[in-house]
Amino acid sequence: MRVGLTRARRLSPQVMAIISMLGAGVLGATGPAQAGPGLAGLSSVARAEIAAGSAAYISEAQLATSGCGVSCDGRDPQTFKIYYNGSSYYTCAEDATSPVKQDFRSYGGPVVEIRVSARCRTAWTKLDSGNFNPTIKSFNLSGA
């Protein structure tokens, strides 16, 4: 995974360590969500949200072993729902922590956080951009 900010200072060793862990897959596998027998037991609201693309179904077994994988790619961790049983769901932001937070405001930049969800086994950046809109690209070392 490679992360960069233009016109800002270099990333700290803490940020680089988290980025390396993500690239090495330490935070979990990234397989696709599996439709399983539990899908038929989902509420009509859950099925409608999944059909609309604002949610996904992932079995409890897959959640325990590999998280939400590619189902979470490009989704808003605050609002994208992961249904796992009937009408039960969670969002990746619910259990997220910020192991790294850097303040680039003195350089005219944003406050950047690396957010990590252990349950989803995923990570993302969060920034308070103010009037600065950096481009942040993250990807696995494999290019995915």
N, C-alpha and C positions, 0 to 999 in steps of 0.2 A: 504494500500500500504506500502511496506517495501522497503527501499533503504539502501544500505550499501556500504562502500568502505573498502577494506582491507588495512591494514598498513597506515591508515590515521586517522586524528582526528575525533571526533564525529561530527555529523551534527549539524548545528546551529538550534536554536529554529525557525527561519524563514523557513528553509528547512522543518523541521518537521511539521510546520503549513500547508504548501502547500501540503505536502504528506498526511496529515490528511484530508484536503479538497478534494483531489483527491479520497481518499479511501471512503469518505462519499458521493461522487457523487455531491458535490457542483458545480463542473465545468460542469456538464451536464450528461444526460443519455447516455448509451452506447448501444443502440439498433442497429440491423443490418440495412444496407442500403436497401431501398425498391425500387424495379424496378417499375416504374410507367408509366403513359401514355406519359410522356415527353421523355422516352427512344427512342421511334420511331422517335422523332424529332431531335435526335442527329446527328451530322455530321458523315460521314463515318470514318473520322480520330478518332473521339471520340469512336465510336463503336469498331474500331480495337484496340485501346489502352485498352478499358475495357476488350475485349476478351483476350488480351495478359496479363492482370493482372497488368498493369501499371497505371490503372485509375479505377475510380468507378463513377457510376451515383447515385446522391442523389437529390431528389426533393427539390425545394426551400422551401417548407413547412417543410420538415423534417430537413433541414439545420437550419431553424429558431427555431425549437423546441428542437432538440436533437443533432445537429452537425453530424459528420460523423460516430460516434460510432465505431463498430468493423471493419468497412471498412478500417479504418486507422491503425488498430493494426498491428504492425510489418512492417509498410511501412516507407519509407524515406520521412519525411515531406518536404524536399526540392524539391523532384521530383514527388512524387505521386500526380496525378491530381484528383480533385473532379469536375466532370462535373455536372452542374445543369440546363443547358439550351443550346440547340443547340451545338455550339462550345465553349460556355463560361465555363471556369473552373478557379479554384484557387488551390493553394497548402496551406497546413496548416502553412508552414513557413512564408507565406506572411504577416500575421498579428501577428506573434508570438512576445512575449516579454519575457524577462528574469528577472522575479521578484527576483530570487536568483542566485547568482554567487559566488562560493567559489574557492579560489586558494590554491591548495594543493602542488604547486611546491616546496615549502620549505621543504616538507616531501618526496620529490621524486615522487610526484603524479601529476595528471593533474589539469587543470582548469575545474571545473564542473559547468554547468549551468542547471537550471531547466527551460525549455522553455514551454510556455503556449500559446495556440491558442484559443482565445475566440470564433471565428467563428466555428472552428472544435470541440470545447469543448473537447480538449484533451491536454495532456502534455507529454513531453519526456525529456530525458537528452541529453545534448550536452557536449562533452568534447574535450579539446585540449590535447590529450593523450601523445604527445611526444613519449618517448620510454616506457611508462607505459601503460599497457592494463588491466584496472580493469574490473571486471564483475559487471555490474549493472543490478539488477533485479527489475522490478516494476510490481505490480499487485494490483488488488482491494482486499479489505479485505475479500471478498467472495472467493478469490482464483483465480478469472478469470484473 
